[in-house]
Amino acid sequence: MPANDRVLLISADCHAGPLPDTIRGYVAPKYREVFDAWLADQAGMLARRAEHTGEAIYGDEAMADFEVEKAVGQGGMDGAWDSKRRLTEIEQDGIVAEVIFPGGTFQTISPFGSGLMTYQYAQDEAIWWEGCRSYNRWLADFCNEVKGRRAGVGLITIDDIPRAVAEVEWLRANGVFGGIVLPVDTNGHPFYNHPRYEPLWSVCEALEMPIHTHSGWTPNYGRHDGSLGIFLYEISWFAHRPFHFLIWSGVFERHPRLKFVMTEQGSSWVVGALQTLDSQYALPMFRHLRRKLPRKPSEYYHQNAFIGAAFMDDTAATQRYEIGVDKLMWGSDYPHIEGTWPHTAAKLEQAFAGVPRAEAAQMLGGNAARVYGFDVEALSALAARIGPMQEKLGR
């Protein structure tokens, strides 16, 4: 913790992305005509998105509020791609370092729809891969502009596992140390209890590259009444569904140092889920499950899993012991308006009221520093200047 009683604040959930003209230079020349055609098909992209929810996710009223908040942000959301503005705005919010996922703003893009690797519509596997590859190259440059302060989370496909392994190695070697996003859907391939994924788990454990799931995918619910509500209710469940597979298939037993982070999918669900998983594990009629799985599911959670708690509120703070004080990592969701930016200081005071300051500091930066390997000593000088005052957080 900084010497002048300011908190080391690290956001475990922020977003960034390139503008179309910028990312085009990162797309391999053989795919640029395909990229231009994809980019020109804005109507088609919007139709494909709407097909999954039946209507736009954000309504007119929300968009009006959104425009007001852009004015409050003094420059809108340009920090999604403008590195200099980004530094200014996150520092005004008290943040010294961040974990970066795709999906900056409505103006930024993830090539060929590769953002968060959701496999939301049909296209050639090579196109999906090129979208991930070009985004990762841009991300490496973006993160290396301010070394040690941006933990980028890279994209992979799981169509070709040796190629995905090589990409993890490339990311680590090129300064993208935030890990990878695991696709929530597997594009027709076996799900994550299958042994084909073993090389991926191994390389992520060996290189200390956290594996993430992030909300973003559901099945296609079509243009029917209620589709949006169903989507909003189920999107978090699908995001942490891979967690169940990795527990029951013994991935965490075989890879005790593998870090698995579930981001922007809430946190209170963990309490009930662990109770259910442990109850199933303990039932006498299912005791054969214990032959290959020597420990309870909750033990693997405490060994391997972490929660990227974007939108962290007083509910999460109240349940922090059940979830794990050492598991929760606060996130601002910058530059998305549904997060705490640009009102982080006030929202932190509310969310952490009554929480012991040492525990607040752990959830606000200490855990993220440990999971992602941020250099606390190097960041402390900056935190001592811009971090939130400890006296305003908790007790």
N, C-alpha and C positions, 0 to 999 in steps of 0.2 A: 504494500500500500504506500502511496506517495507520502513523503515526510510532512507535508503541510495539511494533512487531514482531508485531502481530496481523494475521491474514489477512482481507481483505475477502471474506466468504463470501456468495455469491448462489446460491440454489437455482433451477436452470433447469427443475425439474419438481416442482411442488406441485399440490395439488388442493383445490377448495372447491366448495360448492354450497349452495343455500338449503333450508330446511325447507319442507314443503308449504304450511303456512299463510302463510309469508312470500312465496313465489313466486306464490301465487294473486293477490296484489295487483299483480303485474307483468304478469299475463295480461290481454290486452285484454278488456273486458267482454263482447263478443259471443262469446268463446270460453270463458267461465268455466264454463258448464254442461257443455260438452264436457270441460273440464279436470277437473271434479268426477267425471264419469263415468269418465274415464280413470284417475284416482287411485283410485277405488273398486274398480277391476278389478285388484287386486293379484295374484290367482290367475292371471289372464290374462297379466300382465306376466311373472311367474315362468315360466309355461309357454312363452312366446315365447323367453325367454332360454335355457331348458333345451333347446329344440328345436335350437339351434345346436351344442350340445356334448354332448347325450345325458344329462348329469348335471351336478350343481352343480360349479362350478369349484373351490370350497373344500370339502374334506371335513371330517368330524367332528374329526379330529385337529388340522387346521389351525385350525379355529374355536376349539378349546380353547386352543391357543397364542395365538390372537388375543385371547381374553378376558384371559389373563395379561398380555399386553403392554399392554392398555388400562389395567390397574391401574398398571403401571410409568409410563405416560404421565401419571398424576396428573390425571385428569379425562377420560380416554378420548379420544374424537375430536371433542369439541364444537367444537374450533377449526376444523372444516370449515365452520361457519357462524357461530360466535361470534367476532367480530373481536377483541375484547379478549383472550380466551383464546388465540387464534391468535398474536397478537403476543407474549404471554408465552412460549408454548411454542417458537416458532421462535427467539426470542432466547435462551432457555435452551439451544437447540441451536447457538447461535453464528451464526445466519443474520440478515443485515441486510436482504435484499430477496429477492423470489421471483417466479417466473413461474407463473401460476395457470391450470390446466386444469380442466374440469368433472370431476365424479365424486368428491365428498367422502367420503361414508360410506354405509352401508346406510340411514341415516335421511334423508339429503338426496336431492333428486331433480333431474333435468333435465326440464323440462316436455315431456310427450308423447314421452319417450324420446329427446330431442335430444342427450343428452350425447355429446360427441366426434363428433356428427353421423354416426352409423354406418349409418343406413338399415337397421336390422336387421329390421324387419317392415313389412308393408304398411299404409299409411294415407295419407290425403289430403295432397297437397303443401302445401296451406294450413296444415294442422295442424303439419307439420314446421316450416314457416317461423315460425309463432307460437311454437313451442317455443324456437327459436333466439332470436327477438326478445325474448321475456320473460326468458330467461336472460341475454342481453346487458345488458338494462336493470338487472337485479339486480347483475350483475358490475360495471357502471360505478359504482354506488353503493358497492359493497363495496371496490373499489380506491381510490376517491376519499376513503375514510375515512382512509387513510394515504398521501397523495400521494407519489409517487416511490419507493414501496417495493413496490408490487404491480403487476406487468406482467400484466394480464389478457389471456387469449387468447380471443377471441370466436368465436362459432359462426355459420356461414352454411349455406345450402343452395346447390346449384348448379343448381336447376331453372330459375331466372330470373336470368341473369347481370347484367343492369342493376340489379336489386334487390340482388343480392349486392354489387355495386360501391358502391351507395349505403350499404349497411350498413357496409362497411369505412370509408367516409368518416365515418359517424356514430360509429363506435367511436373513431376517432382524435380526432375533435372533442370527445368526451366522456370523455377520459382513459383509455380502454382502449388502451394503446399496445403490448401484447404481440403483436399480430397476430391471425391467424385460424387455425382448424383446417380443413384441407382434407379433405372426406369421402373416406375410402378407397374406398368404393363410390360409383358415380355415379347410382344410382337409375334405370337404364335409359338414361341419356344417354350420348353418346359419351365416350370416355375422354380423358385430359388431353393427348393430342397433337392434339386437335381445335382449330381456330382460334376456336371459340365462346368459349373461356376467355381470349382475349387481353386483353380489357378488365380482367379480374380480375388478371392478372399485372401489367398496367401500373399500376393504382391501388395495388397493394401495393408495387411498386417506388417509385413517386413519393412515397408517404406513409411509406416506411420501416416498413412493417408486415410482419414476417416471416410466411411461410406455413409451417404445421406439418403434419406427419402424426404421428399418435399411435396406438399399438397399440389395437385394440378391435374390428376387423371381420374376419370371415372369411365364406366361403360357409356356407350352412346344411348341416351334416353329418348332421342328423337324430338320432333316438334309437337309435343303433346302437353296438355294441361298438367301442371305439377312437375314438369321435368326439371325446372330450375331449382325448386325446393328440394327435390330428391338429390340433385347434384350437390347442393350446398350442404345437405346433411351427411352425405356419404363420402365426400371428397377427403375428409380427414381419415376415415376408416381405411379407405384404399391406400392412403399414404403410409400408414403404419402396418398394413397387412404383411409386408415382407418380414417384419420383426418376428411374427409368429413362426414363419417358415424357418428362419435362421435358428430360432430356439429349438424347435422340435426336431430339426434335421441334424442337430449337433454341431452346427457351424461354430457357435461360441465355445463349445467344449474343445473343439480342435484348434481354435484360434483365440486363445484367451486374451491376447493383446489387440485384437481387432476392435476398432472404435466404430460404433454404429449410432448415428445421430438422426433423430426424427424431428424435423424442423417445420414450423408453421402448420401444425396440426393439433394445437392445443396441448394440454398437459394433464388435466384432471382425469382424463380417461385412463391414465396409467394405473391409478389406484385400483379401480374395479377390474381392469384387465389382468393385473398381476394376481389378484385374489382368485379370479376364475381359472387362470392358467395353473396356479398352484393347487387349487382344489381338484382339477382334473388329474393332475400329476399324482396326487395323494390317494385317490380313490382305489380301494383294494382291487376292484374289477379291472383297473387299468395298470396294475403294478408291472405288467410286462414292458410298459413304456420306460421303466426305470432301469432296464437291463443295459440300454445304450446311453441313457441320459442320467448320469449319477447325481446330478444336483437339480434342485427345483428351478422352474423357469425364472422366478424372481431373483435367484442368485445369479443367473446369467445376465439378467437386466442390470443388476448392480455391478457386475464385472465389466460388461461391454457397452451398455447403452447410455445415451445422453439425450436430453430434450432441448432442442432449439426453441425456446419459449418466446416466440414473437407474440405480441399483444399480451405479454405477461401482466396479470392484474393481481388484485389483492386475494382472489380465490386461489391462484397458484401459490402465492406466498403463504396463505393459511394452510395449504396442504403440503408445504415444502418438506416436512419430515417423512410423509408417506411416499412422496415422489422421489425425494432425495435432495438434500441441499447441495450435495456434490454432483447432482445430475442436471440441474436446471441452469440454462444459459440464456440470459436475457437478450432480446433482439429488438432493434428499433424499427425494422422493416423499411429503412430509408431506401429510396425516396417515395415509397408508397404512402398515400395519405391515411390509409387505414391503420398505420402503425403509430408510433409516438412522435415522430418528426413532424413539425419542428417544435414540439412542446414537451420534449423529453423530461426536462427538469421537473416540471409540475406533475407529470404523470408518474415519475419515479417516486416522488414524495407520497403520492396517494397509494401506489401499489405496495410500497415497502414500509408504510407506517406501522410501527410496533415491532418490526423485525430487528433482531440484534444486528448491529452494524457489521460485525465480522461476517455474519451469514449473508447480509446484503452484498458485501464486497465480493464474496465468493460467487454468488449468482450473477453479479453484474460485470464480472471480468475475470475473476480468478479461475473459474472452471474453464472458460473459453481459452485462457492462456495455456492451461494444462492440456486441453484436448488438441489444440492446433499448434502448440509449440511457439507461441508468441514470446518474444524476449521481454520479460517484465521489467528487467533493469533498464533496458533501452527505452521502454515506453514510459517509465515512471516520471522522467523529467517533464514530458509533455503533459502527463496526467496531473502533475503538481501545479500546472498552470491553468488547465482548462477543465479538469474533471469536476463532477458535482461535489459540493461540499458535504463531507461526511455528516456533519451536524444536522443536515436537512433530511437525512435518510435514516429511518428506523430509530433505534434507541441505543 
